[in-house]
Amino acid sequence: MSDNTEHKYQSLEGDTIRVLVGSDEKLFSVHEAIIRSSCDFFDAAMRNNWKESAERTIRLEHEEPEIFGIFVTWLYYGTLTGIPSDGSATEARLIPLFKAYVLGERLLNVAFRNALIDQIIEVFEGRPTTEIQPLSAAAATIIFAGTPSISPARRLVVDMIVHASDSDSLRY
């Protein structure tokens, strides 16, 4: 067995922590070694002498369980699932990606955010401008309200808006 494979199995052998998500506190049990090595947020919460560390429970009451589920699936399998894949560049595909990106920002997980940026770009790749629907203000607000001003996701959203706009509408 290679060292890399052995390392993966060892991280599955350890303790789990309970993550209660949303107002209904949907339970996610996640291996501590995996989530701590992936997220500075969880590492800090479990490293310090906080109540969460003692109880081995972290509450994320303001997050959506479906969006946290996207993160956990990515954490274990390295794939982004739970996102509509109807083949079109619609907000139905983008909104969960945007919400997941904001979650990645809160959890301090750069690799997850990078995977989401790649997926957002893939939604638009190779599509003629006529097939791309402009983003609504509500969709763009998800990113702009949930990320810092230097966020690459903000730059991407601006690029998406410009790309989907009719070139005549940009003239003065």
CYANA upper distance limits for C-alpha pairs under 8 A (distance plus 0.5 A):
  1 MET  CA      5 THR  CA      6.96
  1 MET  CA      6 GLU  CA      6.87
  2 SER  CA      6 GLU  CA      6.63
  3 ASP  CA      7 HIS  CA      6.56
  4 ASN  CA      8 LYS  CA      6.94
  5 THR  CA      9 TYR  CA      6.93
  6 GLU  CA     10 GLN  CA      6.71
  7 HIS  CA     11 SER  CA      6.87
  8 LYS  CA     12 LEU  CA      7.18
  9 TYR  CA     13 GLU  CA      7.05
 10 GLN  CA     14 GLY  CA      7.53
 11 SER  CA     31 HIS  CA      7.59
 11 SER  CA     32 GLU  CA      8.46
 11 SER  CA     33 ALA  CA      5.94
 11 SER  CA     34 ILE  CA      6.53
 12 LEU  CA     31 HIS  CA      6.78
 12 LEU  CA     33 ALA  CA      8.28
 12 LEU  CA     34 ILE  CA      8.17
 14 GLY  CA     31 HIS  CA      7.03
 14 GLY  CA     32 GLU  CA      7.48
 14 GLY  CA     33 ALA  CA      7.39
 15 ASP  CA     31 HIS  CA      6.39
 15 ASP  CA     32 GLU  CA      6.37
 15 ASP  CA     33 ALA  CA      8.24
 16 THR  CA     29 SER  CA      6.47
 16 THR  CA     30 VAL  CA      5.64
 16 THR  CA     31 HIS  CA      4.60
 16 THR  CA     32 GLU  CA      5.46
 16 THR  CA     56 ARG  CA      8.49
 17 ILE  CA     29 SER  CA      6.19
 17 ILE  CA     30 VAL  CA      6.03
 17 ILE  CA     31 HIS  CA      6.80
 17 ILE  CA     32 GLU  CA      6.21
 17 ILE  CA     56 ARG  CA      5.67
 17 ILE  CA     57 THR  CA      6.35
 17 ILE  CA     58 ILE  CA      8.19
 18 ARG  CA     27 LEU  CA      7.10
 18 ARG  CA     28 PHE  CA      6.39
 18 ARG  CA     29 SER  CA      5.29
 18 ARG  CA     30 VAL  CA      7.10
 18 ARG  CA     56 ARG  CA      6.71
 18 ARG  CA     57 THR  CA      5.06
 18 ARG  CA     58 ILE  CA      6.76
 19 VAL  CA     26 LYS  CA      8.47
 19 VAL  CA     27 LEU  CA      6.32
 19 VAL  CA     28 PHE  CA      5.57
 19 VAL  CA     29 SER  CA      6.76
 19 VAL  CA     30 VAL  CA      7.91
 19 VAL  CA     57 THR  CA      6.23
 19 VAL  CA     58 ILE  CA      5.34
 19 VAL  CA     59 ARG  CA      6.28
 19 VAL  CA     60 LEU  CA      7.65
 20 LEU  CA     25 GLU  CA      5.04
 20 LEU  CA     26 LYS  CA      5.78
 20 LEU  CA     27 LEU  CA      5.23
 20 LEU  CA     28 PHE  CA      6.85
 20 LEU  CA     57 THR  CA      7.80
 20 LEU  CA     58 ILE  CA      6.73
 20 LEU  CA     59 ARG  CA      5.22
 20 LEU  CA     60 LEU  CA      6.52
 20 LEU  CA     61 GLU  CA      7.66
 21 VAL  CA     25 GLU  CA      5.18
 21 VAL  CA     26 LYS  CA      5.53
 21 VAL  CA     27 LEU  CA      7.03
 21 VAL  CA     28 PHE  CA      8.13
 21 VAL  CA     59 ARG  CA      6.57
 21 VAL  CA     60 LEU  CA      5.25
 21 VAL  CA     61 GLU  CA      5.77
 21 VAL  CA     62 HIS  CA      7.97
 21 VAL  CA     63 GLU  CA      6.57
 21 VAL  CA     64 GLU  CA      7.11
 21 VAL  CA     65 PRO  CA      5.97
 21 VAL  CA     68 PHE  CA      7.98
 22 GLY  CA     26 LYS  CA      6.97
 22 GLY  CA     60 LEU  CA      6.65
 22 GLY  CA     61 GLU  CA      4.61
 22 GLY  CA     62 HIS  CA      6.04
 22 GLY  CA     63 GLU  CA      5.72
 22 GLY  CA     64 GLU  CA      5.87
 22 GLY  CA     65 PRO  CA      6.42
 23 SER  CA     61 GLU  CA      5.62
 23 SER  CA     62 HIS  CA      7.45
 24 ASP  CA     61 GLU  CA      8.44
 25 GLU  CA     59 ARG  CA      8.02
 25 GLU  CA     60 LEU  CA      8.50
 25 GLU  CA     61 GLU  CA      7.26
 26 LYS  CA     65 PRO  CA      7.00
 30 VAL  CA     34 ILE  CA      8.13
 30 VAL  CA     35 ILE  CA      7.37
 30 VAL  CA     72 VAL  CA      8.33
 31 HIS  CA     35 ILE  CA      6.89
 32 GLU  CA     36 ARG  CA      6.34
 33 ALA  CA     37 SER  CA      6.53
 34 ILE  CA     38 SER  CA      6.78
 34 ILE  CA     75 LEU  CA      8.16
 35 ILE  CA     39 CYS  CA      6.43
 35 ILE  CA     42 PHE  CA      7.10
 35 ILE  CA     43 ASP  CA      8.08
 35 ILE  CA     75 LEU  CA      8.01
 36 ARG  CA     40 ASP  CA      7.18
 36 ARG  CA     41 PHE  CA      8.36
 36 ARG  CA     42 PHE  CA      5.80
 36 ARG  CA     43 ASP  CA      4.87
 36 ARG  CA     46 MET  CA      8.38
 37 SER  CA     43 ASP  CA      7.52
 38 SER  CA     75 LEU  CA      8.30
 38 SER  CA    109 ASN  CA      6.97
 39 CYS  CA     43 ASP  CA      6.73
 39 CYS  CA    107 LEU  CA      6.44
 39 CYS  CA    108 LEU  CA      6.23
 39 CYS  CA    109 ASN  CA      5.65
 40 ASP  CA     44 ALA  CA      6.48
 40 ASP  CA    107 LEU  CA      7.33
 40 ASP  CA    108 LEU  CA      6.13
 40 ASP  CA    109 ASN  CA      7.53
 41 PHE  CA     45 ALA  CA      6.77
 41 PHE  CA    106 ARG  CA      8.17
 41 PHE  CA    107 LEU  CA      5.57
 41 PHE  CA    108 LEU  CA      6.42
 42 PHE  CA     46 MET  CA      6.58
 42 PHE  CA    107 LEU  CA      7.81
 43 ASP  CA     47 ARG  CA      6.34
 44 ALA  CA     48 ASN  CA      6.69
 45 ALA  CA     50 TRP  CA      7.30
 45 ALA  CA     52 GLU  CA      7.00
 45 ALA  CA     53 SER  CA      6.74
 45 ALA  CA     58 ILE  CA      8.45
 46 MET  CA     50 TRP  CA      7.97
 46 MET  CA     52 GLU  CA      7.24
 46 MET  CA     53 SER  CA      4.96
 46 MET  CA     56 ARG  CA      7.98
 47 ARG  CA     53 SER  CA      7.40
 48 ASN  CA     53 SER  CA      7.31
 49 ASN  CA     53 SER  CA      6.77
 49 ASN  CA     54 ALA  CA      7.56
 50 TRP  CA     54 ALA  CA      7.08
 51 LYS  CA     55 GLU  CA      6.59
 52 GLU  CA     56 ARG  CA      6.03
 52 GLU  CA     57 THR  CA      5.66
 52 GLU  CA     58 ILE  CA      5.97
 53 SER  CA     57 THR  CA      7.44
 63 GLU  CA     67 ILE  CA      7.94
 63 GLU  CA     68 PHE  CA      7.61
 63 GLU  CA    103 LEU  CA      8.13
 64 GLU  CA     68 PHE  CA      6.78
 65 PRO  CA     69 GLY  CA      6.45
 66 GLU  CA     70 ILE  CA      7.02
 66 GLU  CA     82 GLY  CA      8.12
 67 ILE  CA     71 PHE  CA      7.17
 67 ILE  CA     96 PRO  CA      7.28
 67 ILE  CA     99 LYS  CA      7.33
 67 ILE  CA    100 ALA  CA      6.15
 67 ILE  CA    103 LEU  CA      8.26
 68 PHE  CA     72 VAL  CA      6.78
 68 PHE  CA    100 ALA  CA      7.89
 68 PHE  CA    103 LEU  CA      8.06
 69 GLY  CA     73 THR  CA      6.57
 69 GLY  CA     82 GLY  CA      8.35
 70 ILE  CA     74 TRP  CA      6.71
 70 ILE  CA     80 LEU  CA      6.72
 70 ILE  CA     81 THR  CA      6.45
 70 ILE  CA     82 GLY  CA      6.55
 70 ILE  CA    100 ALA  CA      7.69
 71 PHE  CA     75 LEU  CA      6.52
 71 PHE  CA     80 LEU  CA      8.21
 71 PHE  CA    100 ALA  CA      7.60
 71 PHE  CA    104 GLY  CA      8.38
 71 PHE  CA    112 PHE  CA      8.00
 72 VAL  CA     76 TYR  CA      6.79
 73 THR  CA     77 TYR  CA      6.24
 73 THR  CA     78 GLY  CA      7.61
 73 THR  CA     79 THR  CA      7.25
 73 THR  CA     80 LEU  CA      7.40
 73 THR  CA     81 THR  CA      7.50
 74 TRP  CA     78 GLY  CA      4.87
 74 TRP  CA     79 THR  CA      5.27
 74 TRP  CA     80 LEU  CA      5.95
 74 TRP  CA     81 THR  CA      8.08
 74 TRP  CA    112 PHE  CA      8.03
 80 LEU  CA    116 LEU  CA      8.36
 83 ILE  CA     93 ARG  CA      6.45
 83 ILE  CA     96 PRO  CA      6.88
 83 ILE  CA     97 LEU  CA      7.89
 84 PRO  CA     92 ALA  CA      7.06
 84 PRO  CA     93 ARG  CA      5.70
 85 SER  CA     93 ARG  CA      7.19
 87 GLY  CA    123 VAL  CA      8.45
 88 SER  CA    123 VAL  CA      7.91
 88 SER  CA    131 GLU  CA      8.23
 88 SER  CA    132 ILE  CA      8.38
 89 ALA  CA     93 ARG  CA      7.45
 89 ALA  CA     94 LEU  CA      8.19
 89 ALA  CA    123 VAL  CA      6.05
 89 ALA  CA    124 PHE  CA      6.63
 89 ALA  CA    131 GLU  CA      7.81
 89 ALA  CA    132 ILE  CA      6.14
 89 ALA  CA    133 GLN  CA      7.28
 90 THR  CA     94 LEU  CA      6.97
 90 THR  CA    132 ILE  CA      7.84
 90 THR  CA    133 GLN  CA      6.83
 91 GLU  CA     95 ILE  CA      6.04
 91 GLU  CA    135 LEU  CA      7.47
 91 GLU  CA    139 ALA  CA      7.68
 92 ALA  CA     96 PRO  CA      7.88
 93 ARG  CA     97 LEU  CA      7.43
 93 ARG  CA    123 VAL  CA      8.50
 94 LEU  CA     98 PHE  CA      6.54
 94 LEU  CA    120 ILE  CA      7.30
 94 LEU  CA    139 ALA  CA      8.41
 95 ILE  CA     99 LYS  CA      6.59
 95 ILE  CA    139 ALA  CA      6.66
 95 ILE  CA    142 ILE  CA      8.37
 96 PRO  CA    100 ALA  CA      6.48
 97 LEU  CA    101 TYR  CA      6.60
 97 LEU  CA    116 LEU  CA      6.79
 97 LEU  CA    119 GLN  CA      8.34
 97 LEU  CA    120 ILE  CA      7.44
 98 PHE  CA    102 VAL  CA      6.89
 98 PHE  CA    139 ALA  CA      8.26
 98 PHE  CA    142 ILE  CA      6.94
 98 PHE  CA    143 ILE  CA      6.59
 99 LYS  CA    103 LEU  CA      6.80
 99 LYS  CA    142 ILE  CA      7.08
 99 LYS  CA    143 ILE  CA      8.01
100 ALA  CA    104 GLY  CA      6.64
100 ALA  CA    113 ARG  CA      8.49
100 ALA  CA    116 LEU  CA      8.06
101 TYR  CA    105 GLU  CA      6.74
101 TYR  CA    112 PHE  CA      8.13
101 TYR  CA    113 ARG  CA      5.90
101 TYR  CA    116 LEU  CA      6.80
101 TYR  CA    117 ILE  CA      8.44
101 TYR  CA    143 ILE  CA      8.29
102 VAL  CA    106 ARG  CA      6.85
102 VAL  CA    142 ILE  CA      8.15
102 VAL  CA    143 ILE  CA      7.12
102 VAL  CA    146 GLY  CA      5.87
102 VAL  CA    147 THR  CA      6.85
103 LEU  CA    107 LEU  CA      6.62
104 GLY  CA    108 LEU  CA      6.42
104 GLY  CA    109 ASN  CA      5.71
104 GLY  CA    110 VAL  CA      7.62
104 GLY  CA    112 PHE  CA      6.63
104 GLY  CA    113 ARG  CA      6.10
105 GLU  CA    109 ASN  CA      6.93
105 GLU  CA    110 VAL  CA      8.11
105 GLU  CA    113 ARG  CA      7.65
105 GLU  CA    146 GLY  CA      8.30
105 GLU  CA    147 THR  CA      7.26
109 ASN  CA    113 ARG  CA      6.98
110 VAL  CA    114 ASN  CA      6.61
111 ALA  CA    115 ALA  CA      6.75
112 PHE  CA    116 LEU  CA      6.80
113 ARG  CA    117 ILE  CA      6.74
114 ASN  CA    118 ASP  CA      6.76
115 ALA  CA    119 GLN  CA      6.78
116 LEU  CA    120 ILE  CA      6.61
117 ILE  CA    121 ILE  CA      6.69
117 ILE  CA    153 ALA  CA      7.49
118 ASP  CA    122 GLU  CA      6.65
119 GLN  CA    123 VAL  CA      6.91
120 ILE  CA    124 PHE  CA      7.58
121 ILE  CA    125 GLU  CA      6.60
124 PHE  CA    132 ILE  CA      7.83
127 ARG  CA    131 GLU  CA      6.88
127 ARG  CA    132 ILE  CA      7.55
128 PRO  CA    132 ILE  CA      7.52
129 THR  CA    163 HIS  CA      7.52
129 THR  CA    164 ALA  CA      6.35
130 THR  CA    164 ALA  CA      8.27
132 ILE  CA    164 ALA  CA      6.32
133 GLN  CA    164 ALA  CA      6.85
134 PRO  CA    160 MET  CA      8.30
134 PRO  CA    161 ILE  CA      6.58
134 PRO  CA    164 ALA  CA      5.76
134 PRO  CA    165 SER  CA      7.13
135 LEU  CA    139 ALA  CA      6.68
135 LEU  CA    140 ALA  CA      7.07
135 LEU  CA    160 MET  CA      8.29
135 LEU  CA    161 ILE  CA      6.84
136 SER  CA    140 ALA  CA      6.95
137 ALA  CA    141 THR  CA      6.43
138 ALA  CA    142 ILE  CA      7.14
139 ALA  CA    143 ILE  CA      7.96
140 ALA  CA    144 PHE  CA      6.84
140 ALA  CA    157 VAL  CA      7.14
141 THR  CA    145 ALA  CA      6.05
142 ILE  CA    146 GLY  CA      6.57
143 ILE  CA    147 THR  CA      6.40
143 ILE  CA    153 ALA  CA      7.32
143 ILE  CA    154 ARG  CA      6.83
143 ILE  CA    157 VAL  CA      8.34
144 PHE  CA    148 PRO  CA      8.18
144 PHE  CA    149 SER  CA      8.32
144 PHE  CA    154 ARG  CA      6.78
147 THR  CA    151 SER  CA      6.60
147 THR  CA    153 ALA  CA      8.40
147 THR  CA    154 ARG  CA      8.11
149 SER  CA    154 ARG  CA      7.90
150 ILE  CA    154 ARG  CA      8.07
151 SER  CA    155 ARG  CA      7.46
152 PRO  CA    156 LEU  CA      6.70
153 ALA  CA    157 VAL  CA      6.66
154 ARG  CA    158 VAL  CA      6.84
155 ARG  CA    159 ASP  CA      6.74
156 LEU  CA    160 MET  CA      6.61
157 VAL  CA    161 ILE  CA      6.70
158 VAL  CA    162 VAL  CA      6.75
159 ASP  CA    163 HIS  CA      6.46
160 MET  CA    164 ALA  CA      6.57
161 ILE  CA    165 SER  CA      6.65
165 SER  CA    169 SER  CA      7.42
165 SER  CA    170 LEU  CA      8.04
166 ASP  CA    170 LEU  CA      7.55
167 SER  CA    171 ARG  CA      7.62
